[in-house]
């Protein structure tokens, strides 16, 4: 905090660069740091610009072409509030929820909450969490009254756990630095590049196997 103030670091620009880096790792490179926490991040000031420095790649996760495209589609669909596209994306990733078929809108509610744009402060973030879980509580009561099975995850792909951690790191840093950043928009905007990159890669792979 004090060091960044001394160097007049633009915190919003710094966080935007970090989100772009993770977007590159997740959606384009398909290799990302699976141990994302503040201790593995440093800031270097060069020519007046603050650059994020990522440390310790001892634990990494590799994503297949389809997984990369699935996560990119998920981020884009959540940003666009497209419940059907969210459902297709999570299904392609192997995430199975007991209510996805009957109530796909609840999947959208979850992903919009989980990947919500940061408000820039812990108090407001906590208020959003309380509101979301209160809503989920009311839904459980309604489900019980209707004789509907409780919402639960039937299957969670291991790589999704690390994806959650990356999003949690970004949101936590935004709160700590009091930065308002539309990171879901930034991640979702990379979907077009991902589709072009993966289409070219898959085309080359098919050509080599012929």
N, C-alpha and C positions, 0 to 999 in steps of 0.2 A: 504494500500500500504506500508506504512512505517513499520507497525507491521509485515507484511509478510516478508519484507526484513530483519528485525531484526532477525527473526526466520529462515531465509533462506528457506522459504516455496517453495517447488516445485509446481509452479502454474499449470503446465500441469497435474501432477499427481492429484492435488486437483480437477481440473475440470473433469478429467476422472472419479474420484470417484463420483462426483456429478451426472454426466451423468448416471453412473451405478445405482445410487440410484433412479433417476427418471425413468430409464428403468424398474427397479424392481417394482416401484409403478404403472406405466402405464400398463405394459404388464403382470406382474405376480400377484401382489397383487390386482390390480383392484381398488385401492383406492389411490388417490393422492391429494396433496395440491393444491387447486384451486385458491390460492392467491399467486402465485410465484413472489416475487420481492426481490431485494437485501436486504431490511430491515428484511426479514424473514430468512436470512442466516447468520451464524457465522462460524468461523473457530477455531477449537481446535487443538493445537499442542500436540501430545502425543507420547513419545518415538521417537522423531525426525520425525514423520509423521504428516502431516496436514490433519485433518478430517473435512469434512463439517458437520455442525450442522443445521438442519432444524427446524424452529420455527413456532408456530401458525398454528395448524391444525384445527382452528375453522371453516374453509370453505373447505370442501373436495368434490370430485366428485367420485362416484362409477361407475365402468365400468362392464358391463356384460361379460360373457365369449366370446361372439361373438364380442363385441366391442374391447376387449383386443386383440383378434386375428386379427381383422381388422386393428387396428393401427400398430401392429407388422408387418403385411403383407405390409402395406403402406410404413413404414420405409425401409423394406427390398427391396421392388420393386423400390422405388426411388433410393436407393443406387445401385441397379443392372441395372438401366436405362431400366426397363421393363414397357413399356407403357400399355400393355394389363393387366399386374398384378396390376398396379396403378389403372386402370379403375375398375377392379374387387373389389379392396380394398375400394375405395371411394364409390362405389355403395353399398357395404355391410354396410358401415357406415351411409348411408342415405344422402350422399352429392350428390346433383343433379346439374349439370352444363348444360347450354343450348347447348354447343358445344362438350360435352364429346363423344357422339356417332359418330359425323362427323369428329372431329379432336381430337382424344385421345392423340396425341402427345403434345398438348398444356397443358393438365393436367399434363403430365410428366414434362414439362418445368416448370410449376408453383411449383410442389412439390420438384423438384430438386433445384429450386431457394430458396424456403422457408426453406428447410431443408439442405441447402448447408453447407459443412464443413466450419468452421470459418477460415478466413484468418489471424486472429491475430491482426487486426488493424481497426480502424473506417474508415480511409480514403479509404482503399481498399474495405471495406464493402459498403460504400456509392457509390463507383464507380460501384460495381456489381449491386446495386439497380438501379442506373441510367441506366445502360446498359439493365437491364431486362425490365424496364418500357418503355424505348425507343423502344425495340423490340415489346412490347405489342402495343405501339402506331402505329408502322408500320403495325402490323397485323390488327388493327382496320381499318386503311385506306384501306388495301387490302380487308377486309370483305365488306366494303362499296362499293368498286369498283365492287366486285363480286355479290352484292345484297344479301350478307349473313347476317343473324341476328347477332346482337352484342352479344359477349360472356358475360354471366351473371350467377350468382348463383341463382337457382330456389328454393333451400332448403338447409339450414345449420343446422345440428344437434347441440343442445346446448353444448354437451360435447366437440365438436370440437373447440369451442371458447377457452375453457380452455387448450386444447391440444396445440393450437397455442400459448397461453401465456407461457406455459412451454418451448416450443422451442425458443420463443423470449427471455426468461430469459437466457437460456443457451448460445444463440448466443451473447446476450448483455454482459454477464459476460466474455465470451471469448475475446470479443473486448476490454472491459475495462481492462482486465488483460494482454492483448496482448499475448494470448495463441493460438497456432495453434493446433486445436484438431479435428480429424475426427469423430465428435460425431454421424453423421449419420451412419457411419460404426459400431460404438459401439452399437447404438440402433438396427440397422438392424441385428447385430450378435446375438441378444437375441431372434430372431424369433424362432430358433430351440428349445430353452428351453421353450418358451411360448407354442408351439404346443404340446410338451410332457406333460407339466403341465396341460393344458386345456383338452387334450385328456383323461388323467387319471381322471380328475375331472368329465367330462361328462360321462365317463364310469361308475364311481361309482354312479353318479346320476341316470343313466338309470337302473343300477342294483337294486337300492333301490326302484324304482317305479314299478318293475316287481312283 
